[in-house]
Structures are given as structure tokens and as C-alpha cells.
Amino acid sequence: MEPRRSRTRIEPIGARGEAARKPPWLRVRLAPSPGFVETRSKLREHRLHTVCEEAACPNRGECWARRHATVMILGDVCTRACSFCNVKTGRPGAVDADEPERLAAAIAALELRHVVITSVDRDDLEDGGASHFVACIEALRRRDFSATIEVLTPDFRHKPGAIETVAAARPDVYNHNLETVPRLYREVRPGASYRHSLDLLARVKPLAPGVFTKSGIMVGLGEREEEVLAVLDDLRGAGVDFVTIGQYLQPTLRHIAVARWVDPAEFDRYAAAAREKGFLLAAASPLTRSSYHADADFDRLRSTGGV
């Protein structure tokens, strides 16, 4: 089965068939630097995928220059077809048993102090890929280096025991993104369930006391401000420590359109509201992404003394 891309469901803002023009605060140039080139070289050498490339992240130039990359395990083909995501959809290949060791070797070569591991959805696997996450965590720890580990997992929907498997490996941060408000799930995240994802986050703390939990959403998809604030309440109710909020960017014209560009002042209000609601840390800005500045953010999270 040939991998395919998610389909657009509504027209982009602006003229029909034209990509929405970004405001000045979202225009980022990809300027390769020595650090960028080295990061790319090490990732290629060890045959690793990154969400930085697959999801067309606007921060790739900055992050790779700082030798920070989010590794995407379990291949580059997803079994879901979320309308916001640039990752290919189709029938994935077999799980690569050597990937955990290649990941550990690449991280050691890059001398990263904080590692973020994510994956495509693997609904074709009995455990959704949970055991492969654990294999990657164990391979990293066998290298006996001091880097902290953050996982950004899929929802493991209909995969009994998967959440428990990953939580038992005790990553330093367990991240799972809600992505959007409940009203927009059918359009933005078909195949997923807002309540299931929220339940996943709530279950991590009892399973792995002391592990920080994290989640993020995109704005600019047609949500209302009061809906965003309600999501923040839900996340705090689930015991989530750290929330990220960023502007949705349409990867291609085949994807769901940007409904509006959210002003930086609105992001400031979301960050202030999150702090008032009791989150240990909140990152909200147009360019915020789940793993953006994840290393520095983990240091800040750990310095709060909370879990």
C-alpha cells in the first residue's frame, strides 16, 4: 500500500488554493550552521527519522544548530490520517530491532543532555509500539550517560497494557499531546478520543510517581479562547505538570487550513492562565512546539521541585 498524505477538509484562509500568508512573527529562515550540519550528518549516519523533518517543524534550524532533535521511532509511516500532520499515512514496515542501539549511538555522538523520543501511530502492532519505546529507553541507559529522557507517545488506543509498559520504564518526562479542543477532534484528529488521551495522562502519575507529565495543543484551528481554557482545566485535573501551546501551521494545501493567526498577546494570556491554574511550567507562543527548548524546559521543570 502506497503511503498517502492527510487530506484537507476546509479551504485555506485567503484566496482559494493559495497557502495562507504568515504574519511577521511566524516567518522563520532555515539557515544551516555547523551545528545544524553536524546534527543532520549524525542522524543520517545512524539512519534515524526525526519529527523535525517529517512534520516540517519551523524550528528545525534553531534546534539542530543547538544539537537538539526529536527522534521519531518505529518508521516514518503512520497508521492514522490526522488532518494537521505531515507524516505519511499508510501501511508501516516491520519494526527495526536495531533502531534502539542506533538511537543510543547517535545521542552519544551528539552529546545530548536531554533526549526526546516520539513515534508514528502503530495501530498495526499488538502493543502499539510500547515495547519498542522501552527498548529505546533501555538502550540509552545502557550507554551510561547522563542525558534525561522524554517520551512523546501516541495514544495507544485499544492497546491494553501499553501505557503501563512505557510508564514502568520511568522516562523523566511522559508527554502525550491532546492537540486540540474536544469539539474539533472529529475534524482534526479522527481515530483518536479526547477522553482517552486525557485518561492516558491521568494514569501516568499513579503508575510512575515522580515522572513529570506534559501535554500540548495547537491553536488557530477554529477553537474559541474559552475552549482552550477548559482544556487547561482538564489537563490540570489529570495532574499534568507542563503544557505547551503553539500556532498551527498548515504543512501543505492537502492539510486542514489555518482558521486564524493567533496574536502573541493571546498566547501570553494562555501562559498566564496556565500558571494561575497551577501548572509547574507553561510554554505558549506562536512558535512553541512540544519539543521546542525541551532541554532547557526540563531544567526549569526539575528546578520547581514538584512532581
C-alpha positions in Angstrom: 0.0 0.0 0.0 1.5 3.3 -1.1 1.8 5.8 1.8 -0.5 8.8 1.5 -0.8 12.2 3.0 -3.7 13.5 5.1 -6.4 15.4 3.1 -7.5 18.9 3.6 -11.1 19.3 4.9 -11.6 23.0 4.5 -10.2 25.7 2.3 -7.1 27.7 3.4 -7.7 31.3 4.5 -7.0 33.7 1.7 -7.6 33.0 -2.0 -8.8 29.6 -3.0 -5.9 27.2 -3.5 -3.3 29.6 -2.0 -1.4 29.0 1.2 -2.3 31.4 4.0 0.4 34.2 4.2 2.1 34.1 7.6 2.3 37.2 9.8 5.8 38.6 10.5 6.2 36.8 13.9 5.9 33.4 12.2 8.4 33.9 9.3 11.5 31.8 10.1 14.5 31.3 7.8 16.2 27.9 7.8 19.9 29.0 7.9 22.2 25.9 8.1 25.1 26.3 10.6 27.9 24.0 11.6 25.8 22.6 14.4 22.9 22.0 12.0 25.1 20.2 9.5 26.6 18.0 12.2 23.3 17.1 13.7 21.9 16.2 10.3 25.0 14.2 9.5 24.8 12.1 12.7 21.1 11.4 12.2 21.7 10.3 8.6 24.7 8.2 9.7 22.6 6.3 12.2 19.6 6.1 9.8 17.1 7.8 12.2 13.9 9.7 11.4 13.0 12.9 13.1 9.7 14.6 13.7 11.6 17.8 12.9 11.7 16.9 9.3 8.7 14.7 8.9 6.3 17.2 10.5 8.0 20.2 8.8 8.8 21.9 12.1 9.6 25.7 11.6 12.2 25.5 14.5 14.4 22.9 12.9 17.2 25.3 12.0 17.5 26.7 15.5 17.2 23.3 17.3 19.6 21.4 15.1 22.1 24.2 15.4 21.9 23.5 19.2 22.3 19.8 18.6 18.7 19.1 19.7 16.4 16.9 17.6 13.3 14.9 18.3 13.8 11.3 17.1 10.8 9.5 15.6 11.0 5.8 16.1 9.0 2.9 14.5 9.4 4.2 11.0 8.1 7.2 9.1 4.7 5.8 8.0 1.7 6.3 10.3 -1.5 4.2 10.6 -3.6 7.3 11.3 -4.6 10.2 9.0 -4.8 13.2 11.2 -5.6 16.2 9.1 -3.0 18.5 10.6 0.0 16.2 10.3 2.6 16.0 7.5 3.7 12.4 8.3 2.9 9.9 5.7 -0.1 7.6 6.2 -0.2 4.0 5.1 0.9 0.5 6.0 4.2 0.7 8.0 7.0 -1.7 7.6 8.4 -4.2 10.2 9.8 -2.9 13.5 13.5 -2.3 13.2 15.1 -4.2 16.1 18.4 -2.4 15.7 16.9 1.0 16.0 17.3 1.4 19.8 21.1 0.8 19.6 21.4 3.2 16.6 19.4 5.8 18.6 21.7 5.4 21.6 24.8 5.7 19.4 23.6 8.9 17.8 22.6 10.5 21.0 26.0 9.7 22.5 27.8 11.1 19.4 25.7 14.3 19.6 26.4 14.5 23.4 22.8 15.5 24.1 21.8 16.1 27.7 18.1 15.7 27.1 16.6 13.3 24.6 13.0 13.4 23.2 11.7 10.2 21.6 8.4 10.2 19.7 6.8 7.8 17.2 4.2 7.4 14.5 1.0 5.7 15.5 1.4 2.0 15.1 -2.2 0.6 15.3 -0.9 -2.5 13.5 1.2 -3.6 16.4 -0.3 -5.6 19.3 1.1 -3.1 21.9 1.1 0.0 19.6 4.9 0.1 19.8 5.1 0.4 23.6 7.8 -2.3 24.0 9.9 -0.5 21.3 9.8 2.7 23.4 11.0 0.7 26.3 13.8 -0.9 24.2 14.9 2.6 23.2 14.9 3.9 26.8 16.9 0.8 28.0 19.4 1.2 25.1 20.0 4.8 26.1 20.6 3.9 29.7 22.9 1.1 28.9 25.2 3.7 27.4 25.6 5.1 30.9 25.4 8.7 30.1 23.6 11.4 32.0 21.1 12.5 29.4 17.5 12.7 30.7 14.8 11.1 28.6 11.4 12.4 27.5 8.9 10.3 25.6 6.1 11.7 23.4 3.9 8.7 22.8 0.8 8.1 20.7 -2.4 7.4 22.4 -2.1 3.6 22.4 -5.9 3.4 22.0 -7.2 -0.1 22.1 -3.8 -1.4 23.3 -4.3 -2.8 26.8 -1.1 -2.6 29.0 0.8 -0.3 26.6 0.6 2.8 28.9 1.7 0.7 31.8 4.6 -0.7 29.8 6.1 2.7 29.0 5.4 4.2 32.4 7.2 1.3 34.1 10.4 2.3 32.2 10.2 5.6 34.0 11.3 8.2 31.5 12.0 11.5 33.1 9.1 13.1 31.2 6.0 11.4 29.8 4.4 13.6 27.1 1.2 12.9 25.2 -0.4 15.8 23.2 -4.1 16.4 23.2 -3.5 18.6 20.0 -6.8 20.4 20.0 -10.1 21.1 21.8 -12.7 18.3 22.1 -15.1 20.0 19.6 -12.6 19.8 16.8 -11.4 16.2 17.3 -13.5 14.6 14.6 -12.1 17.1 12.0 -8.5 17.4 13.3 -7.7 14.1 14.9 -10.0 11.4 13.5 -9.4 8.0 15.1 -8.5 9.5 18.4 -10.5 10.3 21.5 -10.1 13.4 23.7 -11.3 11.5 26.8 -9.0 8.6 26.1 -5.9 10.9 25.7 -6.9 12.7 28.9 -7.2 9.4 30.7 -3.8 8.3 29.5 -2.2 11.4 31.0 -4.1 10.9 34.3 -2.9 7.3 34.6 0.8 8.1 34.3 1.2 9.7 37.7 -0.2 6.7 39.7 1.8 4.3 37.6 5.1 6.2 37.8 5.2 8.6 40.8 7.9 11.2 40.3 7.7 11.2 36.5 6.8 14.6 35.1 3.8 14.7 32.7 3.4 17.0 29.8 0.9 17.8 27.0 0.3 20.3 24.3 -2.2 21.8 21.9 -2.3 23.8 18.7 -4.4 26.9 18.3 -5.6 28.6 15.1 -7.8 25.7 14.1 -11.1 27.4 14.9 -11.2 26.9 18.6 -12.5 29.6 21.0 -10.5 31.0 23.8 -12.8 29.7 26.4 -12.4 26.2 24.9 -8.6 26.5 25.4 -9.1 27.5 29.0 -11.4 24.5 29.5 -8.7 22.2 28.1 -6.2 23.7 30.6 -8.6 22.8 33.4 -8.9 19.3 32.1 -5.1 18.9 32.0 -4.7 20.1 35.5 -7.4 17.8 36.6 -5.4 15.0 35.1 -2.3 16.1 37.1 -0.3 17.3 34.1 2.7 19.3 35.1 3.7 21.1 31.9 1.6 22.4 29.0 2.7 23.8 25.6 0.6 25.9 23.3 1.6 26.9 19.7 0.2 28.1 16.4 -0.9 25.5 14.0 0.8 25.8 10.6 -0.6 24.2 7.5 2.1 21.9 6.1 0.6 21.7 2.6 -2.6 22.6 0.8 -3.7 19.0 1.3 -3.9 19.6 5.1 -6.6 21.3 7.2 -6.4 25.0 6.8 -5.3 27.6 9.3 -8.5 29.3 10.6 -6.7 32.3 12.0 -3.3 33.6 13.1 -3.3 33.9 16.9 -1.8 37.1 18.1 1.2 36.8 20.5 -0.8 38.6 23.2 -3.3 35.8 23.2 -0.5 33.3 23.8 0.6 35.5 26.7 -2.9 35.2 28.2 -2.8 31.4 27.9 0.6 31.2 29.6 -0.6 33.4 32.5 -3.8 31.4 32.8 -1.9 28.1 32.9 0.3 29.4 35.7 -2.7 30.6 37.7 -4.3 27.1 37.3 -1.2 25.5 38.9 0.9 24.1 36.1 4.5 23.9 37.1 5.5 25.2 33.7 3.7 26.6 30.6 5.2 27.5 27.2 2.9 29.4 24.9 4.0 31.3 21.8 3.4 31.2 18.1 6.5 29.1 17.5 6.1 26.8 20.6 6.2 23.2 19.7 6.0 20.2 22.0 9.8 19.6 22.0 10.9 23.2 21.4 13.6 24.1 24.0 12.8 20.8 25.7 16.2 20.5 27.3 16.1 24.0 29.0 12.4 23.5 29.9 13.2 20.2 31.6 15.9 22.0 33.7 13.2 24.6 34.7 10.7 21.9 35.4 13.1 20.0 37.6 14.0 23.2 39.5 10.4 23.6 40.6 10.8 20.6 42.9 7.4 19.4 42.0 6.3 16.1 40.5 
